[in-house]
Amino acid sequence: MSLLRVAKASVFSAALIGATVFASPTYAQNSPGSCTQMADGGPAGSGNRSGRQNSGAVLPSVIAVAVQNVAVPVTAANLSGVNLNVVCLNDTLNQNDIRILQDILNGSPILSGNRDILNDLLQNSTILSDNKIALANGVQVLTVNTETGDLFLLRP
C-alpha cells in the first residue's frame, strides 16, 4: 500500500471512530428510566406519551396545571371516569427544564404540599389501578390535568 492510501485509511478510520464516540453524549442526555412499571402484561397506563417533546410548551403547562390544582384541589371526584394519560417528564423535558421545575416545586411549600396531597390521594384510591398504571419506585405525581387526563410524573 502506498503511504497516501494508508494515510487516507487512517483518516477515514479516525473519522468513523470519532463519529461513534461523539454520538454518545446525545444518547447520554436521555432520561434515566421511565416513570411506570409494566402492568397487566403491557405498558403501564392507557395513553403513555414518551420521547422528547416541546419542552418549552410542556413546562409552562405543567406549572399552570399545578397552580390550578392548588386553587381547585384535585379530589377523587375530579378524576372519576377520567382516562389518564401518563406523561413522564423525565422523558419529555430536557434536563435544564427538569432542574427548573424541581427548583420551583422545592421552593414553593404550597406546590410541594399539593404534590404530597395528590400522591396520597392516588396511592389510597383505585384511580391508578383502574387506569392500569403502576408507578415505578421513587416516581412522584406532580399534577394531573383533569380536562385532558394528563398525569404528569417525575422521577427525582
PyMOL commands that set and color helices and strands:
alter all, ss='L'
color gray80, all
select helices_A, chain A and resi 3-28+55-71+76-79+89-92+95-107+109-123+127-130
alter helices_A, ss='H'
color red, helices_A
select strands_A, chain A and resi 36-37+85-88+134-135+140-144+150-154
alter strands_A, ss='S'
color yellow, strands_A
deselect
rebuild
show_as cartoon
